[in-house]
Each structure stands twice: as structure tokens, then as C-alpha cells.
Amino acid sequence: MTEHEDHSHDRLKQHFAQRVIHQARQVLEVWQRLQRNEWNDSGMHELRDAALLLQRYAERFEQDEHSQLAQSIGNCLQAVAENRGRLNSELISELNLLMQRLSRTGLRHGDRFEQTVLPPLRKPVYLALQHLERAERLAQQLEFFGMTAQPLDTANAFRAAMLERHPAAILMEVDFSGPGCGLQLAEAVQQGLEEKIPLLFFSHDDTDTPTRLAAVRAGGQEFFTGTLDASSLLERIEVLTHVAQYEPYKVLIVDDSRAQATHTERVLNSAGIVTRMLIEPIQAMAELAEFQPDLIILDMYMPDCNGTELAKVIRHNDRYVSVPIIYLSAEDDLDKQLDAMSEGGDDFLTKPIKPRHLIATVRNRAARARNLKARMVRDSLTGLYNHTHTLQLLDDAHYRAQRDGQPLSFAMLDIDFFKKVNDNYGHPMGDRVIKSLALFLKQRLRKSDHIGRYGGEEFAVVLPNTNAEAAYQVLDEIRRRFAEIHYPAQPQDLSCTFSGGIAQLHGDMDSKTLSKHADEALYAAKHGGRNRVELFRSE
């Protein structure tokens, strides 16, 4: 092959590489739209066509992983078509898993594997802030965490950027280019767009209700006040734009009539909602622990245990006190409905019910419950799970690991010399370091791993299906990378390290012992010189 042919071949390869990446994003964006709206035939056809095109490009460029994923997505969609356009729980779960895998695929160039994050976050985020210096500083911080941000200092620059390219999201200061002008500008650029751009507003000072109302009317999905923090902003933008983070709502249906339960299940499955059906109400508590639903649908009248009795039993357990319970019954006596609602229920739907009404009620209730649960179980500073919920997640992972015979590791991490950071640089800098490590862990660990803030500067990580050696490889790499971060400060920049301890589940060990072993390994890392990760070693 001549040099010219070689160059042409490389250009062709590069062309198809871009085609594969672009088409994978198209598939993910269509999938994301389907989650936000009701499933319909046109959306399914669009997804099938996008997957077919991805398979064609991937085969041409010899990208086996993309090709296999596209083919599997196509097979799932074919199964949906053969099921008269209905999804069941298995198909929804399988499609979701395939999309998550697609969002993490990379491109192979020769013998080199290049990791490429596919979701549409590759587009820049536009920062329309009054002070350009603040926007540039924020852009630098976002850049460090892998997000491209473009600061814009005038309304004309913002309009020009919008004409050139739509961003992944917009952060708009309320008073950008004049008092209240940011609100008007953001609303104007969104008009006529079929697919709205995630829009976040910012105000340096706290604002009144009319301003916040105007922000909502302009399409704002978030409102920040005071100091803009890169990690909070990044987390919110990822939630609004990141395809791989989508988790289908999970609904437990308890009804002694198999025919009625199956009908409810089919209606919800057709909207992309994962369900589990229970004909024996007495098994409800075991099923709740295993399935962890976002919402429960209960029949009112069942022979062994009626709906209101079961609702009371469920509410006795602190873990399920906030899970919405919807009664679905033929009972049309309003007084009896109200009595049932007072016994732990959140809503009462009367059979027969229109599918759209059932889907909308379930979606709205489940979305609110998820939002509230996130606030209850998460640490306010970092967004990680709090101490109590981390231990509950460890118990759940422990149960599953022993049931399935899978490995389980638990790690405890602690920022080194943290008191000195607070003493020498102040508590705001200490908070910044804590948030930075939280974000680092979220970005570099798997979705199936559970990360918690154990207290103060201490963190905990539950790593299902992972042995201690694999956990060590991952966490030690994070430790090395975290030490490279520099925080601008006076009289000199600050950098921090952390120590870690890892323990693996063995035999019939309980979760308290596993936690104790990880703590002992952390103690060994601290006494071994800090800035290191140690595995628990029994005497």
C-alpha cells in the first residue's frame, strides 16, 4: 500500500469512527426521549432504525462491540413488535442494560483501546454569566471533571453560539446582560425547539418568588443561588442530560386476581415501567426487600389479607414508610376510599381505569417519591448516600452476595490530615475537598457500586460482585489521580491525599464484621504512612 493509499485508508477509518460514535449517540438520544414521554409506535420505529444504522456502520468499521449491541437492541425491539408493541419487565430491563453498556463503549483503533463516553454530554455546556472571569473559572473546574464548558459574556455572543450549535445544557444568570434579561433571553432561544435544552438558572443573591416563577415559565429545571459550585452543577447537568443514568420506575403489584394483576402489569410495561406481580399478599415484605420498588399498587379486597392491613404492615417498617401506596379497586364508595387512604395509602384509583390515567398517576407518584427519597438518604454536601443508608445498602448487597455466591468487597476511605486543611485554609476549602473526592468516586466507580459519606472526611464504598484485589486496583488508581488535583489557595496551592482499607466477604461473615475488617484495614493504611490503600489481612 502506497503512502497516499495509507493516508486515504486512515481518513476513511476516521470517517467511519465518527459515524459509529455519532450514530451510537443518536440511539441513546432516541432512547432518552422514549423514557421522558410515553412509549409509542413512531418512537419505537425511530429507535429500531437508529439501531439498524448503528449496526451497519459498526460492521463497516469492524467495531464488534457496537455491532453486537446494536443487533441485541434490534432483537429486543423485534420481540416488542411480535408482542404487539408491548414491553414486559424482562424486555425493559434488557433494553436498559444494553443502553447502559452502549453508553460506556469505546472505539478500537488498531491495538489501542480508546475509551469514549457516548452520551450527548460531549456537546459543550454554555455558561452565560455576568462576570466572564467567574464563568471562565467555572469552565476550568468543569473541564477537570471531563465536561466541556463555553463561557459567553454578551447576549449577542450567546445568540451566535446557539445559532452555531445547540449545547448539552445552558447555565444562565437571571440578570445576564441586564436586570431580568437572562430570563427573557433563555425563553426566547428555547421557543420553537422541538427538543428543549436543559436550562439552569443562577442568581448571585437570593431571589423572590416572582423571579423563580418567571424562571419556571422560561423552562428552568434548576435554580442556583449564592456561590456556584462545579460539583453540584456537574451533578445536576448529568442528571438532566446523561442517558446512562436512566433507571426505569419499579412497581410492585399485589392483587389476588392473576387476570387483573396481569392487565395492570401489561399497561405499565407498555409505558416502559418495570413491574413485579404478587398474587400472595403474605409474601409482600420479602418481595419488597428483594425488588425495592418505587411504588406499590394494592388491591383493596383480598381473601387472606386485605389491602389496608397490608399497607399498615408495610408502613411499620421504616425503610418503606415513604414508598407510595396506590389502592386499585372496584370500590366506588367514597367514604370507604377515604378510610383506606387514612390507613397508609397515597392514592385511590377505581377500576376500570383508563391506561393513560394509570400510567400518569404511577409516573408522577414514583418520580416524586424518588426525589424525596434522594433527599432523605443522601448527604446534603456531597449528594452521596448518608451513613445509615450506606449500611442498609451494605446489608442488601451482603444478602444478595450470599444468596448468589458472588464476591463482595467493602472499602472505607479517609482524607489524610483533613484537620490541617480546615485549620490552615478554612472550612469552605475543606468542604470543597470533600465534594471533589465525592465527585471523583462517582465518576470513576461503576453504577452498581454504592458510595456513601460515612461521616466528616470519611467515605465508604460497597462493591458488589468484586473481589478485594479488583477493588484494590480501582481504588488505588483513584487514590493516585486524586492526589494530582490542585486547589488554588494562598499562600500556595493545596493538594490532598486519602487512605483506604478494603475487606472482602468470606463464608458466613455478617455485614458488621465486614465493615469492621475494612475499618481495621484503613487503620493499617493510616499507620503505614497514609496515602495508600490496604487490604484486610487476618492474623
C-alpha positions in Angstrom: 0.0 0.0 0.0 1.4 3.4 -1.0 1.7 6.3 1.5 -1.2 8.1 -0.3 -3.4 5.0 -0.1 -2.4 4.5 3.6 -3.4 8.1 4.3 -6.7 7.7 2.5 -7.4 4.5 4.4 -6.8 6.2 7.7 -9.1 9.1 6.7 -11.8 6.6 5.8 -11.4 4.8 9.1 -11.6 8.1 10.9 -14.8 9.0 9.0 -16.5 5.7 10.0 -15.2 6.1 13.6 -17.1 9.4 13.8 -20.1 7.8 12.1 -20.2 5.0 14.7 -19.8 7.4 17.6 -22.5 9.8 16.2 -24.9 7.0 15.5 -24.5 5.5 19.0 -25.4 8.9 20.4 -28.4 9.0 18.2 -29.6 5.7 19.5 -29.1 6.9 23.1 -30.9 10.2 22.5 -33.9 8.4 21.0 -34.0 6.1 24.0 -33.8 9.0 26.4 -36.8 10.7 24.6 -38.8 7.5 25.0 -38.2 7.5 28.7 -39.4 11.1 29.1 -42.5 10.6 27.1 -45.0 7.7 26.6 -43.8 4.8 24.5 -45.4 4.9 21.1 -45.1 3.2 17.7 -43.2 6.1 16.0 -40.6 6.3 18.8 -40.1 2.5 18.6 -39.7 2.7 14.8 -37.2 5.6 15.2 -35.2 3.6 17.7 -35.2 0.5 15.5 -34.0 2.5 12.5 -31.3 4.2 14.6 -30.1 0.8 15.9 -30.1 -0.7 12.4 -28.0 2.2 11.1 -25.5 1.8 14.0 -25.2 -1.9 13.2 -24.4 -1.1 9.6 -21.8 1.5 10.4 -20.2 -0.7 13.1 -19.9 -3.7 10.8 -18.3 -1.5 8.1 -15.8 -0.1 10.6 -15.3 -3.6 12.2 -16.5 -2.5 15.7 -17.6 -5.8 17.1 -18.9 -4.5 20.4 -21.1 -1.8 18.8 -22.3 -4.2 16.2 -23.3 -6.8 18.8 -25.0 -4.2 21.0 -26.9 -2.8 18.0 -28.0 -6.3 17.0 -29.2 -7.1 20.5 -31.1 -3.8 20.7 -32.7 -4.7 17.4 -33.6 -8.2 18.6 -35.3 -6.7 21.7 -37.3 -4.3 19.6 -38.3 -7.1 17.3 -39.6 -9.0 20.3 -41.6 -6.0 21.3 -43.1 -5.8 17.8 -44.0 -9.5 18.0 -45.6 -8.8 21.4 -48.0 -6.3 19.6 -45.9 -3.4 20.6 -46.0 -4.2 24.4 -43.0 -4.3 26.6 -42.7 -6.7 29.5 -40.4 -6.3 32.5 -37.7 -8.5 31.1 -37.6 -6.6 27.8 -37.5 -3.2 29.6 -34.6 -4.4 31.9 -32.7 -5.9 29.0 -33.1 -2.8 26.8 -32.0 -0.5 29.7 -28.9 -2.7 30.3 -28.0 -2.6 26.6 -28.3 1.2 26.5 -26.1 1.5 29.6 -23.5 -0.7 28.0 -23.7 1.3 24.8 -23.1 4.5 26.7 -19.8 3.1 28.0 -18.4 1.6 24.8 -15.1 2.7 23.2 -13.6 2.6 19.8 -10.7 0.2 19.0 -8.0 1.8 16.8 -5.6 -1.0 15.8 -4.3 -2.5 19.1 -5.2 0.6 21.1 -8.4 0.9 23.0 -9.8 4.4 23.4 -12.5 4.9 26.0 -15.2 7.2 24.7 -18.1 8.4 26.7 -21.0 8.4 24.3 -24.0 10.2 25.9 -24.7 13.7 24.5 -22.7 15.4 27.1 -19.9 15.7 24.6 -21.7 18.8 23.5 -20.5 21.9 25.4 -22.4 23.5 28.3 -23.0 27.2 27.7 -22.2 29.4 30.7 -23.9 32.8 30.4 -22.8 34.6 33.5 -22.4 38.4 34.1 -18.8 38.1 35.2 -16.7 36.5 32.5 -13.9 35.7 35.0 -16.3 33.7 37.1 -17.6 31.8 34.1 -14.0 31.0 33.0 -13.1 29.8 36.4 -16.2 27.6 36.5 -15.4 26.3 33.0 -11.9 25.3 34.1 -13.2 23.3 37.1 -15.8 21.6 34.9 -13.1 20.8 32.3 -11.1 19.0 35.0 -14.1 16.6 35.6 -14.4 15.9 31.8 -17.1 18.4 30.9 -16.6 21.0 28.1 -18.0 24.4 29.0 -18.1 27.6 26.9 -18.2 30.9 28.8 -20.2 33.6 27.0 -20.1 37.3 28.0 -22.8 39.0 26.0 -26.3 38.3 24.7 -25.0 38.5 21.1 -22.2 36.0 21.8 -24.8 33.7 23.3 -27.2 34.0 20.4 -24.4 33.4 17.9 -23.3 30.3 19.8 -26.9 29.0 19.8 -27.1 29.5 16.0 -23.9 27.7 15.5 -24.5 24.7 17.8 -27.0 23.6 20.5 -25.4 22.9 23.8 -25.9 19.9 26.2 -27.3 22.4 28.7 -27.4 26.2 29.5 -26.5 27.8 32.7 -28.0 31.3 32.6 -27.6 34.1 35.2 -31.0 35.8 35.8 -29.5 39.2 35.2 -27.2 38.3 32.3 -26.8 41.4 30.0 -29.2 43.4 32.2 -31.7 43.1 35.0 -34.0 40.1 34.3 -32.7 39.9 30.7 -31.3 36.4 31.2 -34.8 35.0 31.8 -36.1 36.6 28.6 -33.1 35.5 26.6 -33.3 31.9 27.7 -37.0 31.8 27.0 -36.5 33.3 23.5 -33.9 30.8 22.4 -36.0 27.8 23.5 -39.1 28.9 21.5 -39.8 26.7 18.6 -37.4 23.9 19.7 -39.0 20.5 19.5 -36.5 19.1 22.0 -35.9 21.6 24.8 -32.4 22.2 26.0 -31.9 21.6 29.8 -31.9 25.0 31.3 -30.4 26.0 34.7 -30.7 29.5 36.2 -28.3 31.2 38.6 -28.6 34.3 40.8 -25.8 35.7 43.0 -28.4 36.9 45.5 -31.4 35.1 46.9 -34.5 35.8 44.8 -38.1 36.4 45.3 -41.0 34.1 44.3 -42.0 36.1 41.2 -38.4 35.7 39.8 -38.4 32.0 40.5 -41.8 31.7 38.9 -40.5 33.5 35.8 -37.6 31.1 35.7 -40.0 28.1 35.8 -42.1 29.7 33.0 -38.9 30.2 30.9 -38.3 26.5 31.2 -35.8 26.4 34.1 -35.2 23.0 35.6 -32.9 24.1 38.4 -32.2 27.4 40.2 -28.8 28.0 41.9 -28.2 30.9 44.3 -25.1 32.2 46.1 -21.8 30.5 45.2 -21.7 28.4 42.1 -20.1 25.0 42.9 -18.7 23.0 40.0 -19.5 19.6 41.5 -23.2 20.4 42.3 -23.6 21.9 38.8 -22.0 18.9 37.1 -24.1 16.5 39.1 -27.3 18.3 38.1 -26.4 18.6 34.5 -25.5 14.9 34.3 -28.9 14.1 35.8 -30.6 16.2 33.1 -28.6 15.1 30.2 -27.0 11.7 30.9 -28.7 8.8 29.2 -26.9 6.0 31.1 -28.3 7.3 34.4 -31.9 6.5 33.5 -33.4 3.9 35.7 -36.9 2.6 34.9 -39.5 3.1 37.6 -40.2 -0.2 39.5 -43.7 -1.0 40.6 -44.9 -4.0 42.8 -48.4 -5.1 42.0 -50.2 -7.0 44.8 -53.5 -8.5 43.7 -55.1 -11.9 44.3 -56.6 -11.9 40.8 -54.0 -13.0 38.4 -56.0 -11.7 35.4 -56.3 -8.2 37.0 -52.6 -8.1 38.0 -51.6 -9.2 34.5 -53.7 -6.5 33.0 -52.1 -3.8 35.2 -48.7 -5.2 34.5 -49.2 -5.0 30.7 -50.4 -1.4 30.9 -47.4 -0.3 32.9 -44.9 -2.3 30.9 -46.2 -0.7 27.7 -45.0 2.6 29.2 -41.5 1.3 30.0 -42.2 0.7 33.7 -40.7 -2.4 35.3 -43.2 -4.5 37.3 -43.3 -7.4 39.6 -46.6 -9.2 40.3 -47.6 -10.8 43.6 -50.7 -13.0 44.0 -50.0 -14.0 47.6 -50.0 -10.8 49.7 -48.4 -12.6 52.6 -45.1 -12.7 50.6 -45.1 -8.9 50.2 -42.4 -8.0 52.8 -39.9 -10.5 51.3 -40.6 -9.2 47.8 -40.2 -5.6 48.9 -36.7 -6.3 50.3 -35.7 -8.1 47.1 -37.3 -5.8 44.5 -37.0 -2.4 46.2 -39.9 -0.8 44.2 -40.5 2.9 43.7 -44.3 2.4 44.2 -46.8 -0.3 45.3 -50.2 -1.0 43.8 -52.6 -2.8 46.2 -55.9 -4.4 45.6 -58.3 -3.5 48.4 -60.1 -6.8 48.9 -58.0 -10.0 49.1 -59.1 -13.1 51.0 -56.1 -13.8 53.3 -55.1 -10.1 53.9 -56.9 -7.0 52.7 -55.1 -4.0 51.2 -55.4 -1.7 54.2 -54.0 -4.4 56.6 -51.0 -5.0 54.2 -50.5 -1.2 54.0 -50.2 -1.0 57.8 -47.7 -3.9 57.9 -45.6 -2.1 55.2 -45.7 1.2 57.0 -44.4 -0.4 60.2 -41.1 -0.8 58.5 -39.0 2.4 58.5 -37.5 1.5 55.1 -40.8 1.6 53.3 -42.6 4.4 55.2 -42.2 6.8 52.2 -42.9 4.3 49.4 -46.2 5.5 47.7 -49.1 3.0 48.0 -51.9 3.3 45.4 -55.1 1.3 46.0 -56.6 -0.1 42.8 -60.1 -1.4 43.4 -63.6 -1.6 42.1 -64.7 0.0 45.4 -66.6 3.2 44.5 -67.9 4.2 47.9 -66.1 7.5 48.7 -66.1 7.0 52.5 -64.5 3.6 52.2 -61.9 5.0 49.8 -61.1 7.8 52.3 -60.9 5.3 55.1 -58.4 3.2 53.1 -56.4 6.3 52.3 -56.0 7.1 56.0 -54.5 3.6 56.5 -51.2 4.4 54.8 -52.4 4.9 51.2 -51.4 7.8 49.0 -54.0 7.5 46.2 -57.1 5.5 45.3 -57.9 4.5 41.7 -61.2 2.9 40.8 -61.4 0.0 38.3 -61.9 0.1 35.4 -59.3 2.8 34.8 -58.0 4.3 31.6 -54.4 3.2 30.8 -53.2 6.8 30.3 -54.6 7.7 33.7 -52.9 4.8 35.5 -49.6 5.4 33.7 -49.7 9.2 34.5 -50.5 8.6 38.2 -47.8 6.0 38.7 -45.2 8.0 36.9 -45.9 11.2 38.8 -46.1 9.5 42.2 -42.9 7.4 41.5 -41.0 10.5 40.3 -41.9 12.5 43.4 -41.1 9.5 45.7 -37.7 9.1 44.1 -36.9 12.8 44.5 -38.0 12.7 48.2 -36.1 9.5 48.9 -32.9 11.0 47.3 -33.2 13.9 49.8 -33.8 11.6 52.7 -31.0 9.1 52.1 -28.3 11.4 50.7 -25.8 13.6 52.4 -26.6 17.3 51.6 -22.9 18.4 51.0 -21.8 15.6 48.6 -25.0 14.1 47.2 -23.6 10.7 48.3 -25.6 8.2 50.5 -25.6 9.1 54.2 -24.2 6.8 56.9 -27.4 5.0 57.7 -28.4 4.3 54.1 -24.9 3.1 53.2 -25.1 0.4 55.9 -28.6 -0.6 54.6 -27.1 -0.9 51.1 -24.3 -3.0 52.5 -26.9 -5.3 54.2 -28.8 -5.7 50.9 -25.5 -6.4 49.0 -24.5 -8.9 51.7 -27.8 -10.8 51.4 -27.5 -10.9 47.5 -23.8 -11.9 47.6 -24.5 -14.9 49.9 -27.6 -15.9 48.0 -25.9 -15.8 44.6 -22.5 -17.0 45.7 -20.9 -13.8 44.3 -17.9 -11.9 45.8 -18.5 -8.6 47.7 -16.0 -6.0 48.9 -16.4 -3.1 51.2 -14.0 -0.1 51.4 -13.5 2.7 53.8 -11.6 5.9 52.8 -10.4 8.8 54.8 -8.8 12.1 53.7 -5.3 12.5 55.1 -4.6 15.4 57.5 -8.0 16.8 56.9 -8.0 18.8 60.2 -5.0 20.8 58.9 -6.9 21.7 55.7 -9.7 23.2 57.8 -7.3 24.9 60.2 -5.0 26.4 57.6 -7.4 27.1 54.7 -10.8 27.3 56.3 -14.0 25.1 56.3 -15.1 26.2 52.8 -11.9 24.7 51.4 -12.4 21.6 53.5 -15.9 21.3 52.0 -14.5 21.7 48.5 -12.0 18.9 49.0 -14.8 16.6 50.3 -17.0 17.4 47.4 -14.2 16.9 45.0 -13.4 13.4 46.3 -17.1 12.6 46.2 -17.3 13.6 42.5 -14.1 11.7 41.7 -15.6 8.5 43.2 -18.9 8.9 41.4 -17.2 9.4 38.1 -14.8 6.5 38.3 -16.8 3.8 40.0 -19.5 1.7 38.4 -23.2 2.5 38.6 -23.7 -0.7 40.6 -21.3 0.4 43.3 -22.7 2.3 46.3 -20.8 5.3 47.6 -21.5 6.8 50.9 -20.3 9.7 53.1 -19.6 7.8 56.3 -19.1 11.0 58.3 -16.8 14.0 58.2 -14.0 13.3 55.8 -14.7 9.5 55.8 -16.3 7.7 52.9 -17.5 4.1 52.3 -17.9 2.1 49.1 -20.0 -1.1 48.6 -18.6 -3.0 45.6 -20.9 -5.9 44.6 -19.6 -8.8 42.5 -16.0 -7.6 43.2 -13.2 -9.3 45.0 -10.7 -7.5 47.2 -7.9 -7.5 44.6 -10.1 -5.9 41.8 -11.4 -3.3 44.4 -7.8 -2.5 45.3 -6.8 -1.9 41.6 -9.7 0.5 41.1 -9.4 2.4 44.4 -5.6 2.7 44.2 -5.9 4.3 40.8 -8.4 6.8 42.1 -6.1 7.5 45.0 -3.2 8.3 42.6 -5.3 10.5 40.4 -7.0 12.4 43.3 -3.5 13.3 44.7 -2.8 15.2 41.4 -5.7 17.7 41.9 -4.5 21.2 42.9 -6.9 23.6 44.6 -6.0 27.3 44.1 -5.2 28.8 47.5 -2.9 31.3 49.3 0.0 31.3 50.1 0.3 28.2 47.9 -2.0 25.7 46.1 -3.4 22.8 48.1 -3.3 19.2 47.2 -4.8 16.3 49.3 -4.5 12.5 49.5 -6.6 9.8 51.1 -6.0 6.4 52.7 -8.2 3.4 52.2 -9.0 0.0 53.7 -10.7 -2.9 51.8 -12.3 -6.1 53.1 -13.9 -9.0 51.2 -16.9 -11.1 52.3 -15.9 -14.7 53.3 -18.2 -17.6 54.3 -21.0 -16.7 56.7 -19.4 -13.5 57.8 -22.1 -10.8 58.7 -22.0 -7.3 57.3 -20.9 -5.8 60.7 -17.8 -7.9 60.6 -17.1 -7.0 57.0 -17.4 -3.3 57.9 -15.1 -3.8 61.0 -12.5 -5.5 58.8 -12.5 -2.6 56.3 -12.1 -0.2 59.2 -9.1 -2.2 60.5 -7.5 -2.2 57.0 -8.0 1.6 56.9 -6.3 1.9 60.3 -3.4 -0.1 59.0 -3.1 2.3 55.9 -3.1 5.3 58.2 -0.3 3.8 60.4 1.6 2.6 57.4 2.3 6.2 56.2 -1.0 7.3 54.7 -1.8 8.0 51.0 -2.1 4.2 50.5 -4.8 1.5 50.2 -4.5 -1.6 52.3 -6.3 -5.0 52.1 -7.6 -6.6 55.3 -5.3 -9.4 56.4 -6.4 -11.7 59.2 -3.7 -12.5 61.7 
